[in-house]
Amino acid sequence: MSGVNTGSTDEKRWQGAADEVRKAFSHLPWEQKISTLIKIELDMVGDAVENVVSAVSEAIDDLAKACDFSEQKSSTASGTSAHAPTS
């Protein structure tokens, strides 16, 4: 196998970074470990809320576009019949 596998290089780099974080975390006093874990959890909750709000916002935008399109279509259809010349 002469192909270069960049995935394994990236995996090694991430594993090395994770090991460094674990080592630094293990040297923290117990109170700082707890506060760090709480901060991480709050960050994760914030990210989750942000993703949910973004998804809901996109869904509302799509719904608004769909409603706007149907209103334009119906007003255009009724507008042409209302402006049709009578003989």
PDB file with one MODEL, atoms N, CA, C and O in Angstrom:
MODEL        1
ATOM      1  N   MET A   1       0.837  -1.173   0.000  1.00  0.00           N
ATOM      2  CA  MET A   1       0.000   0.000   0.000  1.00  0.00           C
ATOM      3  C   MET A   1       0.880   1.233   0.000  1.00  0.00           C
ATOM      4  O   MET A   1       1.451   1.606   1.025  1.00  0.00           O
ATOM      5  N   SER A   2       0.983   1.860  -1.157  1.00  0.00           N
ATOM      6  CA  SER A   2       1.843   3.020  -1.280  1.00  0.00           C
ATOM      7  C   SER A   2       1.076   4.326  -1.128  1.00  0.00           C
ATOM      8  O   SER A   2       1.692   5.392  -1.143  1.00  0.00           O
ATOM      9  N   GLY A   3      -0.272   4.282  -0.980  1.00  0.00           N
ATOM     10  CA  GLY A   3      -1.064   5.505  -0.841  1.00  0.00           C
ATOM     11  C   GLY A   3      -0.830   6.157   0.509  1.00  0.00           C
ATOM     12  O   GLY A   3      -0.559   5.488   1.506  1.00  0.00           O
ATOM     13  N   VAL A   4      -0.940   7.475   0.518  1.00  0.00           N
ATOM     14  CA  VAL A   4      -0.773   8.231   1.754  1.00  0.00           C
ATOM     15  C   VAL A   4      -2.120   8.290   2.455  1.00  0.00           C
ATOM     16  O   VAL A   4      -3.128   8.670   1.859  1.00  0.00           O
ATOM     17  N   ASN A   5      -2.126   7.915   3.706  1.00  0.00           N
ATOM     18  CA  ASN A   5      -3.349   7.934   4.491  1.00  0.00           C
ATOM     19  C   ASN A   5      -3.312   9.144   5.418  1.00  0.00           C
ATOM     20  O   ASN A   5      -2.719   9.091   6.496  1.00  0.00           O
ATOM     21  N   THR A   6      -3.953  10.239   4.991  1.00  0.00           N
ATOM     22  CA  THR A   6      -3.929  11.461   5.797  1.00  0.00           C
ATOM     23  C   THR A   6      -4.826  11.326   7.009  1.00  0.00           C
ATOM     24  O   THR A   6      -4.638  12.033   7.999  1.00  0.00           O
ATOM     25  N   GLY A   7      -5.804  10.425   6.947  1.00  0.00           N
ATOM     26  CA  GLY A   7      -6.696  10.225   8.089  1.00  0.00           C
ATOM     27  C   GLY A   7      -5.937   9.761   9.311  1.00  0.00           C
ATOM     28  O   GLY A   7      -6.222  10.218  10.418  1.00  0.00           O
ATOM     29  N   SER A   8      -4.968   8.857   9.141  1.00  0.00           N
ATOM     30  CA  SER A   8      -4.236   8.363  10.300  1.00  0.00           C
ATOM     31  C   SER A   8      -3.347   9.457  10.901  1.00  0.00           C
ATOM     32  O   SER A   8      -3.153   9.493  12.116  1.00  0.00           O
ATOM     33  N   THR A   9      -2.812  10.337  10.071  1.00  0.00           N
ATOM     34  CA  THR A   9      -2.016  11.455  10.579  1.00  0.00           C
ATOM     35  C   THR A   9      -2.895  12.394  11.394  1.00  0.00           C
ATOM     36  O   THR A   9      -2.500  12.843  12.470  1.00  0.00           O
ATOM     37  N   ASP A  10      -4.086  12.689  10.882  1.00  0.00           N
ATOM     38  CA  ASP A  10      -5.015  13.547  11.613  1.00  0.00           C
ATOM     39  C   ASP A  10      -5.453  12.878  12.910  1.00  0.00           C
ATOM     40  O   ASP A  10      -5.562  13.531  13.948  1.00  0.00           O
ATOM     41  N   GLU A  11      -5.701  11.591  12.845  1.00  0.00           N
ATOM     42  CA  GLU A  11      -6.114  10.870  14.049  1.00  0.00           C
ATOM     43  C   GLU A  11      -5.018  10.907  15.105  1.00  0.00           C
ATOM     44  O   GLU A  11      -5.306  11.084  16.288  1.00  0.00           O
ATOM     45  N   LYS A  12      -3.774  10.741  14.694  1.00  0.00           N
ATOM     46  CA  LYS A  12      -2.651  10.793  15.641  1.00  0.00           C
ATOM     47  C   LYS A  12      -2.540  12.182  16.254  1.00  0.00           C
ATOM     48  O   LYS A  12      -2.275  12.321  17.448  1.00  0.00           O
ATOM     49  N   ARG A  13      -2.744  13.203  15.438  1.00  0.00           N
ATOM     50  CA  ARG A  13      -2.656  14.582  15.928  1.00  0.00           C
ATOM     51  C   ARG A  13      -3.761  14.838  16.962  1.00  0.00           C
ATOM     52  O   ARG A  13      -3.503  15.416  18.018  1.00  0.00           O
ATOM     53  N   TRP A  14      -5.000  14.403  16.653  1.00  0.00           N
ATOM     54  CA  TRP A  14      -6.100  14.587  17.590  1.00  0.00           C
ATOM     55  C   TRP A  14      -5.880  13.776  18.858  1.00  0.00           C
ATOM     56  O   TRP A  14      -6.167  14.245  19.959  1.00  0.00           O
ATOM     57  N   GLN A  15      -5.372  12.565  18.703  1.00  0.00           N
ATOM     58  CA  GLN A  15      -5.123  11.721  19.875  1.00  0.00           C
ATOM     59  C   GLN A  15      -4.064  12.360  20.767  1.00  0.00           C
ATOM     60  O   GLN A  15      -4.184  12.344  21.992  1.00  0.00           O
ATOM     61  N   GLY A  16      -3.021  12.926  20.146  1.00  0.00           N
ATOM     62  CA  GLY A  16      -1.981  13.606  20.918  1.00  0.00           C
ATOM     63  C   GLY A  16      -2.535  14.800  21.677  1.00  0.00           C
ATOM     64  O   GLY A  16      -2.185  15.023  22.836  1.00  0.00           O
ATOM     65  N   ALA A  17      -3.403  15.571  21.021  1.00  0.00           N
ATOM     66  CA  ALA A  17      -4.014  16.725  21.684  1.00  0.00           C
ATOM     67  C   ALA A  17      -4.911  16.272  22.825  1.00  0.00           C
ATOM     68  O   ALA A  17      -4.918  16.879  23.896  1.00  0.00           O
ATOM     69  N   ALA A  18      -5.667  15.204  22.597  1.00  0.00           N
ATOM     70  CA  ALA A  18      -6.547  14.681  23.648  1.00  0.00           C
ATOM     71  C   ALA A  18      -5.732  14.185  24.840  1.00  0.00           C
ATOM     72  O   ALA A  18      -6.121  14.388  25.990  1.00  0.00           O
ATOM     73  N   ASP A  19      -4.617  13.544  24.567  1.00  0.00           N
ATOM     74  CA  ASP A  19      -3.753  13.068  25.657  1.00  0.00           C
ATOM     75  C   ASP A  19      -3.200  14.232  26.475  1.00  0.00           C
ATOM     76  O   ASP A  19      -3.116  14.150  27.701  1.00  0.00           O
ATOM     77  N   GLU A  20      -2.823  15.319  25.793  1.00  0.00           N
ATOM     78  CA  GLU A  20      -2.316  16.497  26.495  1.00  0.00           C
ATOM     79  C   GLU A  20      -3.388  17.105  27.398  1.00  0.00           C
ATOM     80  O   GLU A  20      -3.106  17.517  28.523  1.00  0.00           O
ATOM     81  N   VAL A  21      -4.618  17.156  26.891  1.00  0.00           N
ATOM     82  CA  VAL A  21      -5.715  17.708  27.688  1.00  0.00           C
ATOM     83  C   VAL A  21      -5.962  16.829  28.909  1.00  0.00           C
ATOM     84  O   VAL A  21      -6.143  17.329  30.020  1.00  0.00           O
ATOM     85  N   ARG A  22      -5.967  15.512  28.692  1.00  0.00           N
ATOM     86  CA  ARG A  22      -6.174  14.593  29.827  1.00  0.00           C
ATOM     87  C   ARG A  22      -5.083  14.753  30.881  1.00  0.00           C
ATOM     88  O   ARG A  22      -5.356  14.746  32.081  1.00  0.00           O
ATOM     89  N   LYS A  23      -3.856  14.895  30.416  1.00  0.00           N
ATOM     90  CA  LYS A  23      -2.736  15.031  31.349  1.00  0.00           C
ATOM     91  C   LYS A  23      -2.859  16.335  32.147  1.00  0.00           C
ATOM     92  O   LYS A  23      -2.679  16.340  33.365  1.00  0.00           O
ATOM     93  N   ALA A  24      -3.165  17.435  31.458  1.00  0.00           N
ATOM     94  CA  ALA A  24      -3.313  18.719  32.143  1.00  0.00           C
ATOM     95  C   ALA A  24      -4.490  18.668  33.115  1.00  0.00           C
ATOM     96  O   ALA A  24      -4.414  19.207  34.219  1.00  0.00           O
ATOM     97  N   PHE A  25      -5.583  18.014  32.699  1.00  0.00           N
ATOM     98  CA  PHE A  25      -6.762  17.911  33.556  1.00  0.00           C
ATOM     99  C   PHE A  25      -6.462  17.095  34.808  1.00  0.00           C
ATOM    100  O   PHE A  25      -6.948  17.403  35.896  1.00  0.00           O
ATOM    101  N   SER A  26      -5.661  16.058  34.640  1.00  0.00           N
ATOM    102  CA  SER A  26      -5.353  15.198  35.795  1.00  0.00           C
ATOM    103  C   SER A  26      -4.544  15.925  36.863  1.00  0.00           C
ATOM    104  O   SER A  26      -4.560  15.526  38.027  1.00  0.00           O
ATOM    105  N   HIS A  27      -3.838  16.987  36.481  1.00  0.00           N
ATOM    106  CA  HIS A  27      -3.031  17.740  37.445  1.00  0.00           C
ATOM    107  C   HIS A  27      -3.822  18.841  38.161  1.00  0.00           C
ATOM    108  O   HIS A  27      -3.307  19.476  39.082  1.00  0.00           O
ATOM    109  N   LEU A  28      -5.066  19.065  37.743  1.00  0.00           N
ATOM    110  CA  LEU A  28      -5.873  20.095  38.392  1.00  0.00           C
ATOM    111  C   LEU A  28      -6.369  19.616  39.758  1.00  0.00           C
ATOM    112  O   LEU A  28      -6.579  18.421  39.966  1.00  0.00           O
ATOM    113  N   PRO A  29      -6.551  20.552  40.678  1.00  0.00           N
ATOM    114  CA  PRO A  29      -7.187  20.188  41.956  1.00  0.00           C
ATOM    115  C   PRO A  29      -8.650  19.788  41.701  1.00  0.00           C
ATOM    116  O   PRO A  29      -9.247  20.166  40.692  1.00  0.00           O
ATOM    117  N   TRP A  30      -9.197  19.031  42.624  1.00  0.00           N
ATOM    118  CA  TRP A  30     -10.541  18.492  42.476  1.00  0.00           C
ATOM    119  C   TRP A  30     -11.574  19.580  42.179  1.00  0.00           C
ATOM    120  O   TRP A  30     -12.421  19.391  41.306  1.00  0.00           O
ATOM    121  N   GLU A  31     -11.525  20.713  42.881  1.00  0.00           N
ATOM    122  CA  GLU A  31     -12.492  21.799  42.694  1.00  0.00           C
ATOM    123  C   GLU A  31     -12.428  22.363  41.275  1.00  0.00           C
ATOM    124  O   GLU A  31     -13.458  22.655  40.667  1.00  0.00           O
ATOM    125  N   GLN A  32     -11.207  22.515  40.755  1.00  0.00           N
ATOM    126  CA  GLN A  32     -11.066  23.033  39.399  1.00  0.00           C
ATOM    127  C   GLN A  32     -11.526  22.015  38.365  1.00  0.00           C
ATOM    128  O   GLN A  32     -12.038  22.393  37.312  1.00  0.00           O
ATOM    129  N   LYS A  33     -11.352  20.730  38.653  1.00  0.00           N
ATOM    130  CA  LYS A  33     -11.860  19.704  37.749  1.00  0.00           C
ATOM    131  C   LYS A  33     -13.379  19.818  37.626  1.00  0.00           C
ATOM    132  O   LYS A  33     -13.928  19.785  36.525  1.00  0.00           O
ATOM    133  N   ILE A  34     -14.048  19.953  38.772  1.00  0.00           N
ATOM    134  CA  ILE A  34     -15.508  20.060  38.779  1.00  0.00           C
ATOM    135  C   ILE A  34     -15.956  21.318  38.036  1.00  0.00           C
ATOM    136  O   ILE A  34     -16.863  21.257  37.207  1.00  0.00           O
ATOM    137  N   SER A  35     -15.326  22.456  38.329  1.00  0.00           N
ATOM    138  CA  SER A  35     -15.738  23.697  37.670  1.00  0.00           C
ATOM    139  C   SER A  35     -15.454  23.644  36.165  1.00  0.00           C
ATOM    140  O   SER A  35     -16.220  24.185  35.368  1.00  0.00           O
ATOM    141  N   THR A  36     -14.364  23.000  35.783  1.00  0.00           N
ATOM    142  CA  THR A  36     -14.054  22.852  34.359  1.00  0.00           C
ATOM    143  C   THR A  36     -15.095  21.977  33.665  1.00  0.00           C
ATOM    144  O   THR A  36     -15.549  22.298  32.566  1.00  0.00           O
ATOM    145  N   LEU A  37     -15.468  20.882  34.302  1.00  0.00           N
ATOM    146  CA  LEU A  37     -16.495  20.014  33.728  1.00  0.00           C
ATOM    147  C   LEU A  37     -17.830  20.733  33.593  1.00  0.00           C
ATOM    148  O   LEU A  37     -18.538  20.557  32.601  1.00  0.00           O
ATOM    149  N   ILE A  38     -18.174  21.545  34.592  1.00  0.00           N
ATOM    150  CA  ILE A  38     -19.428  22.306  34.523  1.00  0.00           C
ATOM    151  C   ILE A  38     -19.378  23.307  33.373  1.00  0.00           C
ATOM    152  O   ILE A  38     -20.356  23.460  32.641  1.00  0.00           O
ATOM    153  N   LYS A  39     -18.245  23.988  33.208  1.00  0.00           N
ATOM    154  CA  LYS A  39     -18.102  24.942  32.108  1.00  0.00           C
ATOM    155  C   LYS A  39     -18.223  24.250  30.754  1.00  0.00           C
ATOM    156  O   LYS A  39     -18.844  24.777  29.830  1.00  0.00           O
ATOM    157  N   ILE A  40     -17.630  23.075  30.645  1.00  0.00           N
ATOM    158  CA  ILE A  40     -17.709  22.323  29.396  1.00  0.00           C
ATOM    159  C   ILE A  40     -19.160  21.923  29.112  1.00  0.00           C
ATOM    160  O   ILE A  40     -19.634  22.037  27.981  1.00  0.00           O
ATOM    161  N   GLU A  41     -19.849  21.461  30.135  1.00  0.00           N
ATOM    162  CA  GLU A  41     -21.257  21.078  29.974  1.00  0.00           C
ATOM    163  C   GLU A  41     -22.096  22.281  29.548  1.00  0.00           C
ATOM    164  O   GLU A  41     -22.947  22.163  28.666  1.00  0.00           O
ATOM    165  N   LEU A  42     -21.860  23.435  30.171  1.00  0.00           N
ATOM    166  CA  LEU A  42     -22.607  24.631  29.796  1.00  0.00           C
ATOM    167  C   LEU A  42     -22.322  25.034  28.354  1.00  0.00           C
ATOM    168  O   LEU A  42     -23.229  25.460  27.639  1.00  0.00           O
ATOM    169  N   ASP A  43     -21.073  24.904  27.924  1.00  0.00           N
ATOM    170  CA  ASP A  43     -20.734  25.182  26.534  1.00  0.00           C
ATOM    171  C   ASP A  43     -21.478  24.242  25.593  1.00  0.00           C
ATOM    172  O   ASP A  43     -21.983  24.661  24.551  1.00  0.00           O
ATOM    173  N   MET A  44     -21.539  22.964  25.971  1.00  0.00           N
ATOM    174  CA  MET A  44     -22.226  21.984  25.136  1.00  0.00           C
ATOM    175  C   MET A  44     -23.725  22.264  25.070  1.00  0.00           C
ATOM    176  O   MET A  44     -24.334  22.145  24.007  1.00  0.00           O
ATOM    177  N   VAL A  45     -24.321  22.635  26.208  1.00  0.00           N
ATOM    178  CA  VAL A  45     -25.742  22.970  26.227  1.00  0.00           C
ATOM    179  C   VAL A  45     -25.990  24.207  25.365  1.00  0.00           C
ATOM    180  O   VAL A  45     -26.961  24.260  24.611  1.00  0.00           O
ATOM    181  N   GLY A  46     -25.116  25.189  25.480  1.00  0.00           N
ATOM    182  CA  GLY A  46     -25.249  26.392  24.661  1.00  0.00           C
ATOM    183  C   GLY A  46     -25.170  26.080  23.182  1.00  0.00           C
ATOM    184  O   GLY A  46     -25.941  26.623  22.390  1.00  0.00           O
ATOM    185  N   ASP A  47     -24.247  25.210  22.798  1.00  0.00           N
ATOM    186  CA  ASP A  47     -24.137  24.806  21.396  1.00  0.00           C
ATOM    187  C   ASP A  47     -25.389  24.078  20.931  1.00  0.00           C
ATOM    188  O   ASP A  47     -25.864  24.295  19.816  1.00  0.00           O
ATOM    189  N   ALA A  48     -25.921  23.216  21.785  1.00  0.00           N
ATOM    190  CA  ALA A  48     -27.133  22.473  21.430  1.00  0.00           C
ATOM    191  C   ALA A  48     -28.315  23.425  21.258  1.00  0.00           C
ATOM    192  O   ALA A  48     -29.085  23.295  20.306  1.00  0.00           O
ATOM    193  N   VAL A  49     -28.459  24.373  22.169  1.00  0.00           N
ATOM    194  CA  VAL A  49     -29.551  25.346  22.069  1.00  0.00           C
ATOM    195  C   VAL A  49     -29.390  26.181  20.803  1.00  0.00           C
ATOM    196  O   VAL A  49     -30.366  26.441  20.099  1.00  0.00           O
ATOM    197  N   GLU A  50     -28.173  26.594  20.518  1.00  0.00           N
ATOM    198  CA  GLU A  50     -27.918  27.379  19.312  1.00  0.00           C
ATOM    199  C   GLU A  50     -28.301  26.607  18.056  1.00  0.00           C
ATOM    200  O   GLU A  50     -28.882  27.177  17.132  1.00  0.00           O
ATOM    201  N   ASN A  51     -27.982  25.317  18.012  1.00  0.00           N
ATOM    202  CA  ASN A  51     -28.336  24.489  16.860  1.00  0.00           C
ATOM    203  C   ASN A  51     -29.845  24.324  16.731  1.00  0.00           C
ATOM    204  O   ASN A  51     -30.379  24.358  15.622  1.00  0.00           O
ATOM    205  N   VAL A  52     -30.533  24.147  17.845  1.00  0.00           N
ATOM    206  CA  VAL A  52     -31.991  23.998  17.810  1.00  0.00           C
ATOM    207  C   VAL A  52     -32.637  25.299  17.340  1.00  0.00           C
ATOM    208  O   VAL A  52     -33.530  25.280  16.492  1.00  0.00           O
ATOM    209  N   VAL A  53     -32.191  26.419  17.884  1.00  0.00           N
ATOM    210  CA  VAL A  53     -32.747  27.710  17.485  1.00  0.00           C
ATOM    211  C   VAL A  53     -32.490  27.968  16.004  1.00  0.00           C
ATOM    212  O   VAL A  53     -33.365  28.480  15.305  1.00  0.00           O
ATOM    213  N   SER A  54     -31.323  27.624  15.528  1.00  0.00           N
ATOM    214  CA  SER A  54     -31.001  27.803  14.121  1.00  0.00           C
ATOM    215  C   SER A  54     -31.903  26.946  13.238  1.00  0.00           C
ATOM    216  O   SER A  54     -32.397  27.415  12.213  1.00  0.00           O
ATOM    217  N   ALA A  55     -32.118  25.701  13.630  1.00  0.00           N
ATOM    218  CA  ALA A  55     -32.966  24.805  12.843  1.00  0.00           C
ATOM    219  C   ALA A  55     -34.411  25.300  12.834  1.00  0.00           C
ATOM    220  O   ALA A  55     -35.070  25.269  11.795  1.00  0.00           O
ATOM    221  N   VAL A  56     -34.907  25.756  13.982  1.00  0.00           N
ATOM    222  CA  VAL A  56     -36.276  26.272  14.045  1.00  0.00           C
ATOM    223  C   VAL A  56     -36.401  27.533  13.202  1.00  0.00           C
ATOM    224  O   VAL A  56     -37.399  27.719  12.506  1.00  0.00           O
ATOM    225  N   SER A  57     -35.404  28.393  13.260  1.00  0.00           N
ATOM    226  CA  SER A  57     -35.420  29.625  12.477  1.00  0.00           C
ATOM    227  C   SER A  57     -35.451  29.325  10.982  1.00  0.00           C
ATOM    228  O   SER A  57     -36.193  29.958  10.231  1.00  0.00           O
ATOM    229  N   GLU A  58     -34.645  28.360  10.553  1.00  0.00           N
ATOM    230  CA  GLU A  58     -34.651  27.974   9.141  1.00  0.00           C
ATOM    231  C   GLU A  58     -36.004  27.408   8.739  1.00  0.00           C
ATOM    232  O   GLU A  58     -36.494  27.702   7.649  1.00  0.00           O
ATOM    233  N   ALA A  59     -36.617  26.597   9.604  1.00  0.00           N
ATOM    234  CA  ALA A  59     -37.924  26.023   9.302  1.00  0.00           C
ATOM    235  C   ALA A  59     -38.980  27.119   9.193  1.00  0.00           C
ATOM    236  O   ALA A  59     -39.833  27.072   8.307  1.00  0.00           O
ATOM    237  N   ILE A  60     -38.927  28.102  10.084  1.00  0.00           N
ATOM    238  CA  ILE A  60     -39.880  29.215  10.033  1.00  0.00           C
ATOM    239  C   ILE A  60     -39.668  30.034   8.767  1.00  0.00           C
ATOM    240  O   ILE A  60     -40.637  30.441   8.126  1.00  0.00           O
ATOM    241  N   ASP A  61     -38.413  30.282   8.398  1.00  0.00           N
ATOM    242  CA  ASP A  61     -38.127  31.009   7.160  1.00  0.00           C
ATOM    243  C   ASP A  61     -38.674  30.260   5.948  1.00  0.00           C
ATOM    244  O   ASP A  61     -39.271  30.863   5.056  1.00  0.00           O
ATOM    245  N   ASP A  62     -38.467  28.939   5.921  1.00  0.00           N
ATOM    246  CA  ASP A  62     -38.980  28.134   4.805  1.00  0.00           C
ATOM    247  C   ASP A  62     -40.508  28.185   4.765  1.00  0.00           C
ATOM    248  O   ASP A  62     -41.098  28.293   3.690  1.00  0.00           O
ATOM    249  N   LEU A  63     -41.139  28.109   5.914  1.00  0.00           N
ATOM    250  CA  LEU A  63     -42.598  28.183   5.985  1.00  0.00           C
ATOM    251  C   LEU A  63     -43.092  29.549   5.522  1.00  0.00           C
ATOM    252  O   LEU A  63     -44.084  29.643   4.799  1.00  0.00           O
ATOM    253  N   ALA A  64     -42.401  30.603   5.939  1.00  0.00           N
ATOM    254  CA  ALA A  64     -42.794  31.951   5.524  1.00  0.00           C
ATOM    255  C   ALA A  64     -42.652  32.117   4.016  1.00  0.00           C
ATOM    256  O   ALA A  64     -43.500  32.737   3.374  1.00  0.00           O
ATOM    257  N   LYS A  65     -41.580  31.565   3.450  1.00  0.00           N
ATOM    258  CA  LYS A  65     -41.396  31.635   1.996  1.00  0.00           C
ATOM    259  C   LYS A  65     -42.496  30.866   1.273  1.00  0.00           C
ATOM    260  O   LYS A  65     -42.999  31.317   0.244  1.00  0.00           O
ATOM    261  N   ALA A  66     -42.867  29.714   1.806  1.00  0.00           N
ATOM    262  CA  ALA A  66     -43.918  28.910   1.184  1.00  0.00           C
ATOM    263  C   ALA A  66     -45.255  29.642   1.255  1.00  0.00           C
ATOM    264  O   ALA A  66     -46.006  29.642   0.280  1.00  0.00           O
ATOM    265  N   CYS A  67     -45.560  30.256   2.377  1.00  0.00           N
ATOM    266  CA  CYS A  67     -46.817  30.998   2.512  1.00  0.00           C
ATOM    267  C   CYS A  67     -46.810  32.232   1.616  1.00  0.00           C
ATOM    268  O   CYS A  67     -47.827  32.552   1.001  1.00  0.00           O
ATOM    269  N   ASP A  68     -45.688  32.921   1.534  1.00  0.00           N
ATOM    270  CA  ASP A  68     -45.568  34.104   0.693  1.00  0.00           C
ATOM    271  C   ASP A  68     -45.775  33.736  -0.764  1.00  0.00           C
ATOM    272  O   ASP A  68     -46.444  34.466  -1.495  1.00  0.00           O
ATOM    273  N   PHE A  69     -45.215  32.625  -1.194  1.00  0.00           N
ATOM    274  CA  PHE A  69     -45.355  32.186  -2.580  1.00  0.00           C
ATOM    275  C   PHE A  69     -46.814  31.875  -2.896  1.00  0.00           C
ATOM    276  O   PHE A  69     -47.309  32.262  -3.955  1.00  0.00           O
ATOM    277  N   SER A  70     -47.509  31.186  -1.997  1.00  0.00           N
ATOM    278  CA  SER A  70     -48.904  30.830  -2.257  1.00  0.00           C
ATOM    279  C   SER A  70     -49.789  32.072  -2.251  1.00  0.00           C
ATOM    280  O   SER A  70     -50.756  32.130  -3.011  1.00  0.00           O
ATOM    281  N   GLU A  71     -49.483  33.075  -1.409  1.00  0.00           N
ATOM    282  CA  GLU A  71     -50.251  34.317  -1.400  1.00  0.00           C
ATOM    283  C   GLU A  71     -50.025  35.103  -2.685  1.00  0.00           C
ATOM    284  O   GLU A  71     -50.968  35.665  -3.241  1.00  0.00           O
ATOM    285  N   GLN A  72     -48.783  35.145  -3.160  1.00  0.00           N
ATOM    286  CA  GLN A  72     -48.491  35.852  -4.409  1.00  0.00           C
ATOM    287  C   GLN A  72     -49.190  35.179  -5.574  1.00  0.00           C
ATOM    288  O   GLN A  72     -49.712  35.848  -6.465  1.00  0.00           O
ATOM    289  N   LYS A  73     -49.199  33.860  -5.565  1.00  0.00           N
ATOM    290  CA  LYS A  73     -49.817  33.109  -6.643  1.00  0.00           C
ATOM    291  C   LYS A  73     -51.322  33.366  -6.667  1.00  0.00           C
ATOM    292  O   LYS A  73     -51.892  33.579  -7.738  1.00  0.00           O
ATOM    293  N   SER A  74     -51.974  33.349  -5.505  1.00  0.00           N
ATOM    294  CA  SER A  74     -53.420  33.559  -5.452  1.00  0.00           C
ATOM    295  C   SER A  74     -53.775  35.009  -5.754  1.00  0.00           C
ATOM    296  O   SER A  74     -54.797  35.261  -6.393  1.00  0.00           O
ATOM    297  N   SER A  75     -52.967  35.970  -5.316  1.00  0.00           N
ATOM    298  CA  SER A  75     -53.268  37.373  -5.602  1.00  0.00           C
ATOM    299  C   SER A  75     -53.036  37.684  -7.070  1.00  0.00           C
ATOM    300  O   SER A  75     -53.740  38.516  -7.643  1.00  0.00           O
ATOM    301  N   THR A  76     -52.062  37.032  -7.688  1.00  0.00           N
ATOM    302  CA  THR A  76     -51.815  37.232  -9.116  1.00  0.00           C
ATOM    303  C   THR A  76     -52.964  36.652  -9.920  1.00  0.00           C
ATOM    304  O   THR A  76     -53.402  37.265 -10.894  1.00  0.00           O
ATOM    305  N   ALA A  77     -53.454  35.502  -9.540  1.00  0.00           N
ATOM    306  CA  ALA A  77     -54.551  34.870 -10.263  1.00  0.00           C
ATOM    307  C   ALA A  77     -55.824  35.699 -10.105  1.00  0.00           C
ATOM    308  O   ALA A  77     -56.543  35.902 -11.083  1.00  0.00           O
ATOM    309  N   SER A  78     -56.115  36.176  -8.916  1.00  0.00           N
ATOM    310  CA  SER A  78     -57.325  36.974  -8.706  1.00  0.00           C
ATOM    311  C   SER A  78     -57.145  38.360  -9.307  1.00  0.00           C
ATOM    312  O   SER A  78     -58.123  38.970  -9.740  1.00  0.00           O
ATOM    313  N   GLY A  79     -55.926  38.870  -9.343  1.00  0.00           N
ATOM    314  CA  GLY A  79     -55.658  40.181  -9.909  1.00  0.00           C
ATOM    315  C   GLY A  79     -55.889  40.213 -11.412  1.00  0.00           C
ATOM    316  O   GLY A  79     -56.370  41.213 -11.944  1.00  0.00           O
ATOM    317  N   THR A  80     -55.553  39.135 -12.097  1.00  0.00           N
ATOM    318  CA  THR A  80     -55.738  39.108 -13.558  1.00  0.00           C
ATOM    319  C   THR A  80     -57.216  39.035 -13.902  1.00  0.00           C
ATOM    320  O   THR A  80     -57.652  39.626 -14.890  1.00  0.00           O
ATOM    321  N   SER A  81     -57.993  38.315 -13.098  1.00  0.00           N
ATOM    322  CA  SER A  81     -59.425  38.220 -13.419  1.00  0.00           C
ATOM    323  C   SER A  81     -60.119  39.522 -13.033  1.00  0.00           C
ATOM    324  O   SER A  81     -61.115  39.889 -13.657  1.00  0.00           O
ATOM    325  N   ALA A  82     -59.621  40.225 -12.027  1.00  0.00           N
ATOM    326  CA  ALA A  82     -60.256  41.473 -11.613  1.00  0.00           C
ATOM    327  C   ALA A  82     -59.970  42.582 -12.612  1.00  0.00           C
ATOM    328  O   ALA A  82     -60.775  43.504 -12.747  1.00  0.00           O
ATOM    329  N   HIS A  83     -58.850  42.518 -13.313  1.00  0.00           N
ATOM    330  CA  HIS A  83     -58.482  43.571 -14.255  1.00  0.00           C
ATOM    331  C   HIS A  83     -58.820  43.202 -15.682  1.00  0.00           C
ATOM    332  O   HIS A  83     -58.428  43.915 -16.606  1.00  0.00           O
ATOM    333  N   ALA A  84     -59.525  42.127 -15.887  1.00  0.00           N
ATOM    334  CA  ALA A  84     -59.851  41.706 -17.251  1.00  0.00           C
ATOM    335  C   ALA A  84     -60.909  42.670 -17.814  1.00  0.00           C
ATOM    336  O   ALA A  84     -61.868  43.020 -17.126  1.00  0.00           O
ATOM    337  N   PRO A  85     -60.724  43.092 -19.063  1.00  0.00           N
ATOM    338  CA  PRO A  85     -61.682  44.032 -19.664  1.00  0.00           C
ATOM    339  C   PRO A  85     -63.041  43.357 -19.880  1.00  0.00           C
ATOM    340  O   PRO A  85     -63.122  42.170 -20.196  1.00  0.00           O
ATOM    341  N   THR A  86     -64.077  44.128 -19.704  1.00  0.00           N
ATOM    342  CA  THR A  86     -65.422  43.600 -19.933  1.00  0.00           C
ATOM    343  C   THR A  86     -65.961  44.187 -21.208  1.00  0.00           C
ATOM    344  O   THR A  86     -65.647  45.331 -21.538  1.00  0.00           O
ATOM    345  N   SER A  87     -66.776  43.427 -21.948  1.00  0.00           N
ATOM    346  CA  SER A  87     -67.312  43.924 -23.224  1.00  0.00           C
ATOM    347  C   SER A  87     -68.779  44.162 -23.141  1.00  0.00           C
ATOM    348  O   SER A  87     -69.393  44.581 -24.123  1.00  0.00           O
TER     349      SER A  87
ENDMDL
END
